Structure formats: C-alpha cells, structure tokens
C-alpha cells in the first residue's frame, strides 16, 4: 500500500469504528441496561438493598447516556456533527455527558463503599449500608455533579467551527480529568473494594458450621455483589483511565502539531477515538454482561425475569 494512502485508510477505519462499533454498543447497551434495570427493580421490590439501589442508579444513568450522548456521537459520523454547528448542543454534549459519566462512576464508588460498610465489624459503620442512606447519597450526587464540572459549560464552545476547549483552558481541563477520572475513582473503588474483601474474609472465618441457611445465603449474596463490583472496577480501569492520559498528551503536543505529518495525525486520531468514545462507552454498556458472568444470583434473576417467575 502506498504510504500516501495510509492516512486515508486509517481515517476510514476510524469512521467504520464509529459507524458500526458504536452502533453495536447502542444496541447492546440498551438491551443490557434495560434488563439490568428490570432485574434490580424486581429485586428491590422483594427486599430493599442499598448496594442494589446504587447499581440501579448507575444502570439508569448509563441508559440515559447511551440514548443521548452516544447516539449523538454516532449521528456525527456520517452527518455534520451538530455539536460543531450549535453552541447549545456543544455545551450540552460536553457538560451534560460529563455529568452523566461522573454520576455513573460515583454510584459505583458508592456501591463499593456500601459493601465495605455492610461487612464492617463496627455497628456505626454498618449503619451507612441502609437503603435510606443510599437514597440520600443518590440524591446528593445528582445535585452535586451538575455543579462540579460547571467550568465546562463556561469554557467549552465552538472555536473556528469546532466544539472544544480554548488553549488557555486546555491544560487545566486535562488536570481536572486526571483527578476526577484517572485518580480519584479508581483509587476509591480499589480502596473500598479491598477493605470489603478483607471484611468478607473475616466474616467468613467467623461463620460457624451451624449457621442458618439465611446467613449462608447472605454471605453468598455479598460475595456475588463483590465479584460484580471487582470486575466492574477492573473494567473501569481498562476502559477509562487512558482517557485523561490521552487528553494530556494532546495538550502537551499541541505546540508541535504543525510538525506532525499526516500519517502521525491519523494514527493519533484513531487511537484517541478508540480511547474515547469507544472504550468510554464500553464501560457504560458492559454492566449487564459483567454481572451475568460474575453472579449466579443475577443469572437466576435474569432467567426468572424472562420466564416471568417471581424473585426468590
């Protein structure tokens, strides 16, 4: 293949990823999140559970994100992207998308905290793992997250016909992403996840052979939830942490962008597109499939949903 044709070929690959890859994510995401929402609603009707409330809130947020921001992104592959034509759409895509993404991540962090609190030997800490607490936390997060990224609504705009950030804000924006996406969420998820696993092992060592069936089921349900959350944390790290790194790379290399040849620009654009939006949205799509693999209870609840049988 002629080297002069390589950039165009790479650009076509990127378009096909957007056209077909993101379209598949829309289908899988809608199916998976709707099923997860229905399963969790049925579970909560049977018995209120604080962790399930957080995961339900995350699934609802992911479903909204997929049907707003992701669909808008796919539309922009073969049409003029509306964010580059309208200031309102530009700000909504960046600011609104950031709110929804961070809500989803925050609900997962809250679920990890909830499992740690529930398995704690201290009564005062266990008191945080109650449905009434989780409802209040969910409401607080919904009120807080529109405030934290408000700077995006101010600075993101259409510059020279493209929606983006101004150069004097780009570095501060990349640092913001590094902290709220690349550092704090995985650190908190791993911390509370580790503490919860440690507590579970201690609880398991204290369970006597004569323990009731209800206690055994409780322990198994907790282990299932921890498996689900642990894999979700790993998935978050794989699909999301590279995003702020890539944004920072773009800011650092911006002064030499004129020195980059067409092939390098095409490769960097493809890598950036794979990192975001593709991998970013994989995290929003994958919950149902992660839960199905990791949790026998979730699989049984799914089968009962399909068969229209009551939750056990």
C-alpha positions as CSV (number, residue, x, y, z in Angstrom):
1,X,0.0,0.0,0.0
2,X,1.3,3.5,-0.9
3,X,2.3,5.4,2.1
4,X,0.3,8.4,0.9
5,X,-2.9,6.3,1.1
6,X,-2.3,5.1,4.7
7,X,-3.8,8.2,6.4
8,X,-7.0,7.9,4.4
9,X,-7.2,4.2,5.2
10,X,-6.7,4.9,8.9
11,X,-9.4,7.6,8.7
12,X,-11.8,5.1,7.1
13,X,-11.1,2.6,9.9
14,X,-11.9,5.3,12.4
15,X,-15.2,6.1,10.6
16,X,-16.1,2.4,10.5
17,X,-15.5,2.0,14.2
18,X,-17.8,4.9,14.8
19,X,-20.4,3.7,12.3
20,X,-20.5,0.1,13.3
21,X,-18.7,-0.3,16.6
22,X,-20.6,2.5,18.4
23,X,-23.9,1.3,16.8
24,X,-23.3,-2.2,18.3
25,X,-22.7,-0.5,21.6
26,X,-26.0,1.3,21.4
27,X,-27.9,-2.0,20.8
28,X,-26.0,-3.9,23.5
29,X,-26.2,-1.0,25.9
30,X,-30.0,-0.6,25.5
31,X,-30.7,-4.3,25.9
32,X,-28.2,-4.8,28.8
33,X,-29.2,-1.7,30.8
34,X,-32.9,-2.2,30.4
35,X,-32.6,-5.8,31.5
36,X,-30.4,-4.8,34.4
37,X,-32.9,-2.1,35.4
38,X,-35.8,-4.5,35.3
39,X,-33.9,-7.2,37.3
40,X,-32.8,-4.7,40.0
41,X,-36.3,-3.2,40.3
42,X,-37.8,-6.7,40.8
43,X,-35.1,-7.4,43.4
44,X,-35.7,-4.2,45.3
45,X,-39.5,-4.9,45.4
46,X,-38.7,-8.2,47.0
47,X,-36.2,-6.7,49.5
48,X,-34.6,-3.3,49.8
49,X,-30.9,-3.4,49.4
50,X,-28.6,-0.3,49.5
51,X,-26.0,-1.7,47.1
52,X,-28.6,-2.7,44.5
53,X,-30.0,0.8,44.7
54,X,-26.6,2.3,43.7
55,X,-26.2,-0.2,40.9
56,X,-29.8,0.5,39.7
57,X,-29.0,4.3,39.7
58,X,-25.8,3.6,37.7
59,X,-27.7,1.5,35.1
60,X,-30.4,4.2,34.6
61,X,-27.7,6.8,34.2
62,X,-25.8,4.6,31.6
63,X,-29.1,4.1,29.7
64,X,-29.7,7.8,29.5
65,X,-26.1,8.4,28.4
66,X,-26.3,5.8,25.7
67,X,-29.5,7.3,24.3
68,X,-28.3,10.9,24.3
69,X,-24.6,11.4,24.0
70,X,-23.7,8.1,22.3
71,X,-26.5,8.4,19.7
72,X,-25.4,11.9,19.0
73,X,-21.8,10.8,18.5
74,X,-22.9,8.1,16.0
75,X,-25.0,10.6,14.1
76,X,-22.0,12.8,13.7
77,X,-20.1,10.0,11.9
78,X,-22.0,10.3,8.6
79,X,-23.5,13.8,9.1
80,X,-22.3,17.1,10.1
81,X,-21.9,16.8,13.9
82,X,-24.5,19.1,15.5
83,X,-22.0,20.0,18.3
84,X,-19.9,21.8,15.7
85,X,-22.9,23.8,14.5
86,X,-24.8,24.7,17.7
87,X,-23.3,26.2,20.8
88,X,-26.1,24.8,22.9
89,X,-25.5,21.2,21.6
90,X,-21.8,21.7,22.0
91,X,-22.1,22.6,25.7
92,X,-24.7,20.0,26.4
93,X,-22.7,17.2,24.8
94,X,-19.6,18.0,26.9
95,X,-21.1,19.3,30.1
96,X,-24.2,17.0,30.2
97,X,-22.1,14.0,29.1
98,X,-19.6,14.7,31.9
99,X,-22.4,14.9,34.5
100,X,-23.9,11.5,33.4
101,X,-20.5,9.8,33.2
102,X,-19.4,11.0,36.6
103,X,-22.7,10.1,38.1
104,X,-22.3,6.5,36.8
105,X,-18.8,6.3,38.2
106,X,-19.9,7.9,41.5
107,X,-22.7,5.3,42.0
108,X,-20.1,2.5,41.5
109,X,-17.8,4.1,44.1
110,X,-20.8,4.4,46.5
111,X,-21.6,0.7,45.9
112,X,-18.0,-0.2,46.8
113,X,-18.3,1.9,50.0
114,X,-21.6,0.3,50.8
115,X,-20.1,-3.2,50.6
116,X,-17.3,-2.1,52.9
117,X,-19.7,-0.6,55.4
118,X,-22.0,-3.6,55.4
119,X,-19.2,-6.0,56.1
120,X,-17.6,-3.9,58.8
121,X,-17.4,-5.3,62.3
122,X,-18.3,-1.9,63.6
123,X,-22.0,-1.2,64.1
124,X,-21.7,2.6,63.5
125,X,-20.1,1.9,60.1
126,X,-22.7,-0.8,59.1
127,X,-25.4,1.8,59.7
128,X,-24.3,3.5,56.4
129,X,-25.3,0.4,54.4
130,X,-29.0,1.1,54.6
131,X,-31.5,1.9,51.8
132,X,-32.5,5.2,53.3
133,X,-28.8,6.3,53.3
134,X,-28.3,5.1,49.7
135,X,-31.3,7.1,48.6
136,X,-30.0,10.2,50.3
137,X,-26.5,9.7,48.7
138,X,-28.0,9.2,45.3
139,X,-30.0,12.5,45.6
140,X,-26.9,14.3,46.9
141,X,-24.7,13.1,44.0
142,X,-27.4,14.1,41.5
143,X,-27.4,17.6,43.0
144,X,-23.6,17.9,43.3
145,X,-22.4,16.7,39.9
146,X,-24.0,19.4,37.9
147,X,-22.0,21.9,40.0
148,X,-18.5,20.4,39.9
149,X,-18.0,20.5,36.1
150,X,-19.8,23.8,35.6
151,X,-16.5,25.2,34.3
152,X,-17.0,23.1,31.2
153,X,-20.4,24.8,30.5
154,X,-18.5,28.1,30.6
155,X,-15.3,27.4,28.6
156,X,-16.4,24.7,26.1
157,X,-17.6,26.4,23.0
158,X,-17.4,26.5,19.2
159,X,-14.0,27.7,18.2
160,X,-13.3,28.0,14.4
161,X,-16.3,25.8,13.6
162,X,-15.4,23.0,16.0
163,X,-16.7,22.3,19.5
164,X,-13.8,22.1,22.0
165,X,-11.8,23.9,24.7
166,X,-9.7,27.0,24.3
167,X,-5.9,26.7,24.5
168,X,-5.7,28.7,27.8
169,X,-8.1,26.3,29.4
170,X,-6.9,23.0,27.9
171,X,-4.2,22.2,30.4
172,X,-6.5,23.0,33.4
173,X,-9.1,20.8,31.8
174,X,-6.7,17.9,31.3
175,X,-5.7,18.2,35.0
176,X,-9.3,18.2,36.0
177,X,-9.9,15.0,34.0
178,X,-6.8,13.4,35.5
179,X,-8.1,13.9,39.0
180,X,-11.8,13.2,38.7
181,X,-11.5,10.3,36.2
182,X,-7.9,9.0,36.3
183,X,-7.0,9.2,40.0
184,X,-9.9,9.5,42.4
185,X,-12.5,7.0,41.1
186,X,-10.1,4.0,40.6
187,X,-8.3,4.8,43.9
188,X,-11.6,4.9,45.9
189,X,-13.0,1.9,44.1
190,X,-9.9,-0.2,44.8
191,X,-9.6,1.1,48.4
192,X,-13.2,0.2,49.4
193,X,-13.2,-2.9,47.3
194,X,-10.1,-4.2,49.1
195,X,-11.4,-3.3,52.5
196,X,-14.7,-5.0,51.8
197,X,-13.0,-8.2,50.6
198,X,-10.9,-8.2,53.7
199,X,-14.0,-7.8,55.9
200,X,-15.8,-10.6,54.0
201,X,-12.9,-13.0,54.7
202,X,-13.0,-12.1,58.4
203,X,-16.8,-12.6,58.5
204,X,-16.5,-15.9,56.6
205,X,-13.9,-17.1,59.2
206,X,-16.4,-16.4,62.0
207,X,-19.3,-18.2,60.4
208,X,-19.9,-21.5,62.3
209,X,-21.0,-24.7,60.6
210,X,-24.3,-24.4,62.5
211,X,-25.0,-21.1,60.8
212,X,-28.5,-20.7,59.5
213,X,-29.4,-21.1,55.8
214,X,-30.3,-17.4,55.8
215,X,-26.8,-16.4,57.0
216,X,-25.2,-18.6,54.3
217,X,-27.4,-17.1,51.6
218,X,-26.5,-13.6,52.9
219,X,-22.8,-14.4,52.7
220,X,-23.1,-15.8,49.2
221,X,-25.1,-12.7,48.0
222,X,-22.4,-10.5,49.4
223,X,-19.7,-12.4,47.6
224,X,-21.6,-12.2,44.4
225,X,-22.0,-8.5,44.7
226,X,-18.3,-8.1,45.5
227,X,-17.4,-10.2,42.4
228,X,-19.6,-8.0,40.3
229,X,-18.1,-4.8,41.7
230,X,-14.5,-6.1,41.5
231,X,-14.8,-6.9,37.8
232,X,-16.5,-3.6,37.2
233,X,-13.6,-1.8,38.8
234,X,-11.1,-3.6,36.6
235,X,-13.3,-2.8,33.6
236,X,-13.3,0.9,34.6
237,X,-9.5,1.0,34.8
238,X,-9.1,-0.7,31.4
239,X,-11.7,1.4,29.6
240,X,-11.5,4.9,31.2
241,X,-8.1,5.7,32.8
242,X,-6.4,6.1,29.4
243,X,-8.8,8.9,28.5
244,X,-7.2,11.7,30.7
245,X,-3.8,10.4,29.7
246,X,-4.7,10.9,26.0
247,X,-6.2,14.4,26.7
248,X,-3.0,15.4,28.5
249,X,-0.9,14.1,25.6
250,X,-2.9,16.2,23.2
251,X,-2.3,19.3,25.3
252,X,1.4,18.7,25.7
253,X,2.0,18.0,22.0
254,X,-0.3,20.9,20.8
255,X,2.7,23.3,20.3
256,X,4.2,20.9,17.8
257,X,1.1,19.9,16.0
258,X,2.2,21.7,12.8
259,X,5.3,19.4,12.8
260,X,3.3,16.2,12.8
261,X,2.9,14.6,9.4
262,X,-0.5,13.4,8.1
263,X,0.2,9.7,9.0
264,X,1.0,10.6,12.6
265,X,-2.1,12.8,12.9
266,X,-4.3,10.0,11.5
267,X,-2.8,7.4,13.9
268,X,-3.2,9.7,16.9
269,X,-6.8,10.4,15.9
270,X,-7.6,6.7,15.6
271,X,-6.0,5.9,19.0
272,X,-7.9,8.8,20.6
273,X,-11.2,7.7,19.0
274,X,-10.7,4.1,20.4
275,X,-10.0,5.5,23.8
276,X,-12.9,7.9,23.7
277,X,-15.7,7.5,22.7
278,X,-15.3,3.7,22.1
279,X,-13.8,2.5,25.4
280,X,-15.5,5.1,27.5
281,X,-18.9,3.9,26.3
282,X,-17.9,0.2,26.7
283,X,-17.9,0.8,30.4
284,X,-21.5,2.1,30.2
285,X,-22.6,-0.9,28.2
286,X,-20.9,-3.8,29.9
287,X,-22.6,-3.9,33.3
288,X,-25.3,-6.5,32.4
289,X,-22.8,-8.8,30.8
290,X,-20.3,-8.4,33.7
291,X,-23.0,-9.2,36.2
292,X,-24.2,-12.2,34.2
293,X,-20.7,-13.7,34.1
294,X,-19.8,-13.0,37.7
295,X,-23.1,-13.6,39.7
296,X,-25.1,-16.8,39.7
297,X,-27.9,-15.0,41.5
298,X,-28.0,-12.3,38.8
299,X,-28.2,-15.0,36.1
300,X,-31.0,-16.8,38.0
301,X,-32.9,-13.4,38.4
302,X,-32.5,-12.9,34.7
303,X,-33.9,-16.3,33.8
304,X,-36.8,-15.7,36.2
305,X,-37.4,-12.3,34.6
306,X,-37.6,-13.9,31.1
307,X,-39.9,-16.7,32.4
308,X,-42.0,-14.2,34.3
309,X,-41.3,-16.0,37.6
310,X,-41.2,-14.3,41.0
311,X,-37.9,-13.3,42.5
312,X,-36.6,-15.8,45.1
